[in-house]
Amino acid sequence: MAPGPAPASAHGSAPGMAHGSASGSGEASSHAAGHAPGQAPASGSAPASAHGSASGSGEASSHAPGHAPTSAPAAHAAAEPDEYPLAAPLPPEIPADELPTVEVPTLDAPLTDPRTADLATPAAGLKVCVACRAGQVDRDGYCENCGHAQPRERDHMEQELDAVAAVSDRGLRHHRNEDAFTVSATALPDGSPAVVAIVCDGVSSATRPDEASLAASRAANESMLAALPCGTHPQQAMHDAILAAAEAVNSLADPATSAHDHQPHVNAPACTLVGAVVTPTLLVVGWVGDSRVYWVPVDRSAPPARLTEDDSWAAQMVAAGLMNEAEAYADERAHAITGWLGADAYELEPHTASFKPDRPGVVVVCTDGLWNYAEGAEEMAEVVPPDAADRPLHSAQVLVGHALDGGGHDNVTVAVLPFPAPQQGAGSA
C-alpha cells in the first residue's frame, strides 16, 4: 500500500484537546499478521460473442441415388413404407358436467405477489433458505433445496444505543468476519454517563481468530461495566479491561501446547483490541495492536487527530529512527503487528491515553479494514458525515460503506461515539 502518515503519538497532545496522561509501550515481537489490502483485480472484458452462420437448404431430394429423374408422374404406385406412424391416442371424452372448475381471477381480484406472500412457518429449530425461501438449511449452513450458502450471523452486525453505534461487516474478500465489537453505557458514581466501545480484530494467521475477537470484546466490556460504576478512573478501568480481554483469549489456547513447549506451526488464537470511553468531560482510549481511534471535531475548521499509535513494524522503525516514514511504509513488513492478545504474545503492556477535548466532536474506533481506506486523520474526517454526532449509526454505516466501495479487502468494523456523552446515555446496556 502507499506509504502512510507518521503515527500520532499517544504521548502528545491532540489538536483541540488538553492532554491527560498516557501509559504503555510498544512491545516488539515477531507475529506476522499484516493487514495491508491487496490490489483489486482488474475488471475483465466482456466475453466475445460466439458468432456462427449456417447456410444451405434443407430440401429433400426426390432423386434416388444412381437413378435419373423422371420428367412425368410415376405410372406405378409408390412402394409401401415399412412402418406407419401412429397418432397419439385421443383423450377420453368427459361429460361437460364433470369437467373440473378453474377459478380465473378477475380484474378486480388482487393478485398475490410471491415476494410478499406469507410463507409457511418452518418447524421449530429449522431455518428456511434466504435464496429460494423453500428449502431447509442443514447443519453446515447450506440449503438442502438449492445448495445456497446461508449468511452467517456475524457477516454483518449493527448495534445502536442512545450515545454510540457500531457496524461490522465481513467485507468482500474474506470468507468470514473475524472482527467483533461491544458497545455499552453505564453511569459513574456521580450519576454522569460513561459510554464504552470495544473493537477487536482477529489475527488471521492464528487459529480461530473469530473466537478470539469475540471473547476479547465481551471480556473487556464486562470489565468496564463492572469497574466504572464503582469509581475506578476510566483510564485505569481501560487498562484492566485489556488485561481481562487478554486472559479471555489466552483461555482459548490449546492446553497441550504450553508456553515452554511452543510450537511455531500451531498459532494460538489471537486478536487486537482498541477501545474508547467517553464521559461528559473526558475521553479515554486504550489499545494493543493496529486498530485505531480518531478524533473528528464537529467544527470541521478545527483539525482532526489520530489518538493511537500502531503496534506495527513500520511504526517501530520510524520511532527508533531506523527508517523514515516513506521507507518504513513502503516495506512489505510495514503492517506486520508487534503487539496482540493471545497465549503466544510474549509480553503484554496495554497502551492507554486520556484527553479532555475542548469542543464537541465524534470518536471513531475502527479496525484497519476501515483506516486502510482513510489512513490520515484528515482523510478520515473527510469521510465522516457532518452530522455524525447526531446520527452515529448512519455515520458508522457510511464509514463501512466507504471501505466496501474501496475494495473491502478486509473485515471492517467501526464504532462512533459523540463527545461529550449526552445525559440520556446513562443506564446500563
N, C-alpha and C positions, 0 to 999 in steps of 0.2 A: 504494500500500500504506500501511498505517498507519505513523505515524512510528516510527522505530526508536530504540533507545538510543544514547547517545553512544558513538562508537568507543573501545575501550580503547587507550590509547597504548602502543606498544611500548617507550616510553622510561620507563615507570613500572613499579613492582613489582607483580606479580600477587599476589593474596591467597595466603598459604601458601607463598610462594616467596621465595628470595633471588635478587634480580635480578642477572644478569651484566652484559652490555653489549649495546647496540643500535646499529645503524647504518642509514643510508638515509633518504631524504626523499621526500616525495610530489611528483612532477612534474606540473604542470598542463598539460594539452593538451586537444584537442577531440574525442577519439574518442568517438562516440556509440554506446554499447553498453549500454543499460540492461538490467537483469535482473529488474526488478520483475515479479512474476507478475500475469497478467491475472485478471479475475474469472471464476470458473467459471460456465458458462451455467446459467440456471435450468432445473430439470428440467421437461420437457414433460409435459403432462397426457396421460392415456391417450386414444387416438383414440376418437371417438364411434362407437357401434355403428351399422352401416348396416342399419336395420330396413326390411323390406319385407313386405307381406302380399299374398297372391293369393287371389282369390275366384272363384267361378263353377265350373261343372261342365264336364267335357269330354265331355258326352254328344253323340253324333252324331244329328242329327235325321233321321228316315226320310221326312220330307216333302219332296218335290221342290218347288222354288220355283214358286209360281204354280199349284200343284195342291192340291185339297182332299184331306185324308187319307181313306183308305178305312177303313171300320169292319170289313170282313171280309177274310179272306185273299185274296190276288190269285188270280184264276182262271187267269191265264196265267203261263207260266214266265217267270222273270226273264230279262232280256236278258243275253246272254253278254258277259263282260268283254273288253276289247280285249287285255289282257295276262294271262298266267298266271304267278304267282310260282313260281320254280324252287327246289326244296330243294337244300341243299348236298349234294355227292356224298358217298356213304359211303366211308370208308377201305377199302382192300383188306384182305381177311381174311388174317391172318398165322397160320400154324400155331403151336400152343401151344409146341412145342419150339423155335421160332425166336424167341420173344419175348425182348427184352433183359432181363438180370437187374439189378435195382436193389437195392443194399445199404441197408437201413434200420437205423440204429443202435439197438441195444437199450438198455435202461435201464442196463445195466452198462457200456456203452461210453462213454468220456469224450467230451464234445462239445468242439470246437475253438473257443476264444474268439478272434475276429478281432482283438481289441485286443492280444493277447499272442502271436499266431501268428507264427512266423518268416516274414519277408518275403524275397522274392528279393533277393539282393545285387546292387546296381546295378553296371554296368560301371565300370572304373577311370576316375576323373575326373568321374563323373556323380553328381548328388545327387538323392535322392528327396524329393518334396514332404512337408512336415510335416503338411499338412492332409489330403489324400486318400491319402497314402502309396502312391501308384501312379504318378503322373506324374513325368517328369523335369523338373528345374529348368533353365531356359535361362540364358544368359549375363547377362541383365538381372535375374535373381533371381525370376522368376515361373514357376509350374508350367505346363507345356505341356498338362496334362490339365484342371485345374480353374481355372487362372489365379490361384491364391492367391499373394500376395507372401510370399516367404520371409523369416524374421527374419535380420537382419544379425548378424555375429559380435559387433559392438560394442553391439548393442541392450541386452544385459545381460551384465555381466562380474563375476566374483568371483575373488579370489585370497586364499589364506591361507598364512602362514608360521607358525613357532612363536610369534613375538612381534609379529605385525602382520597385519592383514587389511584388505581393501578391497573395496567393491562399487560398481559403476557401472550406471546404468540410463538408458535413453532418456527415460523419463517418459511422460506421457500425451498431450502436445500436440505434441511435436516429431517430425518425420519421420525424424530420425537422431540418434545420440548424438554430440555434439561434445566430450564430456569424455574425458579419458584419465588413467590413473594408472600408477605403478610402485611396487612395494613390494619391499624387499630387506633383507638383513642381511649384515654383514661383521664383521671383528674389527679393533680398534685395535692399535697396536704392542705394547701391554702384554698383549694377549690378551683384553681385555674386549670385550663385544659392542657393536655400534652398529647400530641399526635405522633404516631410512630409508623415508619415504613421500613421494612426489611426486604432486600432484594438479593437473591443468591443465584449464582451461575455455576452449573455443574461442569467439572473439568472433563472434557470429552475423552481424553486419553486414559482416564481412570475407569474402574469398573463401577457400574450403577450410579452414574453421576446424577441422574434424575432423583434417585432416592436421597443422595447426599444433600442436594439443594433443598429438597422438601423438608428433611429433618432439621437442617440448619435454620431455615427461615422460621419454622414453628418454635424451635427451642429458644431462639433469640427473642422472638415476640413474647413468649410466655415469661421469659426472664425480665423483660422490660415492664410488662404489665404487673409483675409481682413487686418490682423494686420502686418504680416511680411513685405509687400512692403512699409508700412508706417513708418518703422523704429522701431517698437516695438521689444524689445530684445526677442530672441526666447524663453527664459525661462519664461518671463512674458506672452508672447503670448500663450505658452502651458498652463499656469495656467488659463488664461482667457478662453481658448478653453474648458477646462474641466468644468468650470462653465457654459459655454454656452451649453455644452452637457447635464449637469445636468438639466438645465431649459427645454431643449427639452424633456427629459424623464419625468420630473415632469408634463409636459403638457398632457401627455398620461393618467394620473391617472383619475379615475372616480371622477368628481367634487362633487358627492353626498357624498363621503367619505372624510371628511376634516381631517386635522392633529389633530384637537381637538376631533374628533369623530372616532378615529382609530378602525378599525375592523380587528382583527388579522387573521380572516379567509379569508379576501379579501386582497390579497397582490397586491400592486400597481406594474405596470411594472418596471423592474429594470435590470441593467446590470453593468458590469465592463468596465473599459476603460484603455488602455495603448497606448502611442504614442511616436514617436521619430521625431526629426528634425535634419537633417544633413546639414551642410554648409561646405565650404572648410576648416574651421578651428575649428568648434565647433560641439559638439554632445549634444543635449538636450533631456531628457526623462521626461515623466510625466505619472502618473497612479493613479487609485483608484481601489482597488480590488486585485485579484491574478493573473492577466495576467502579462507577464514578458518581459523584454528586456535583451538580451545577447550581449556581445561584443566578436567577434571572429577575431583575427588579421590574416592578410594574411600570415605572417610568423608564422607558427604553433609552432615554438620553443618558441615563446612568450606566456605567459599564457592568457587564455580567462577569462571573468568575467561576472557575473550577475550584472546588473546595477539597479535593482529594488528590493524592499522588499515587500513581500506579506502582504496584509491586510487579515490575516487569524488568526484563533485561535491559531494554533501551533506557528506561528511567535511571537504572543504577549506573549505566555507563556515563550518562550525562552528569548525574550527581557526583560521581567520582572524578569527573574531569578527564576521563579517558577518551571520550569522543564528544564531538559537538552534536547538536540536535539533529542536523541533517544526516550525519554519518550514522548515528545510532538508529534512527528510524528507517533508514534505507537498508539496514542489515536484516537478513532473513530471520534472525533471532529476536528481533525487536519486541514481538508480542509474547514471547515466552514468559510465563509468570514466574515470579520468585517467591511468592507467598500465597498460601492457600490453607484451607481447613481440611484435615484428613489425618489418618493414622501415620502416613508416611511424610508428614510435614515435620521436619527435624526440630524446628523451634517455632514458637508462636508468640508474637507480641502484638496485640491489636493496636491499630492506629486510631486515635480519636482526636477531635478538634472541636472547639466551641467558638461561636461567633455571636455577636449582637448586632444584627442589621439595623441600620438607622432609617429604613424606609420599607414599605410593603414590597413583596415580591413572591416568587414561587421557587420551590426547591425541587429540582429534577433528580431523581435517584434512578440510575439505569445501569444495565449491563452493556458490554461492548457491542452487543448486537445492535444497539442504537448509536452509541457515540462513534462507531466506525464510519457512520454517515454524517456525523456532525461533531467533529473532534474538538475544535476550539470552542471556547466559551462564546465568542461572537457568533460562530456558526450555529451553536445550539440555540442561542437567543433568537436568531432569525427564524428558526423552525417552531419555537414555542408560540402558540397563538397569543395575541394581545390580551384576550380575556381569560387567560389561564387561571388567574386567581379566583374567578367566579365560576369557571367550568372546568374543574380538574379532570373529570372523566373524559370529557371531549378532548381536552388537551393531550391526555395520555393516548387516546385513540389516534389523534393526529400524528403524534410522535412515532407510534408503532407503524402507522401507515407510511411515514417518511422512510423508515428503514426498509419496509417491504417494497416500496417504489424504487428504492436504490438498489435492490437486488435480493434482499432478505437472505444473505448468505449464512446467517447465524440465528439462533433463537434470540428474541428481543423482548425485554421486559423493562417497563418504566413506571415509576410512581411519581405523582405530582402532589406536592403539599403546599398550600398557600401559607404565607407568613405575613402577619402574626397569626397564630392559631385562634380561630374565632371561638367565642364562648360556647356556641352551640355544639362545638366538637367535644365537650365534656361528656363523660359517660363511657363505660367500657363497651367494647365491641369485639 
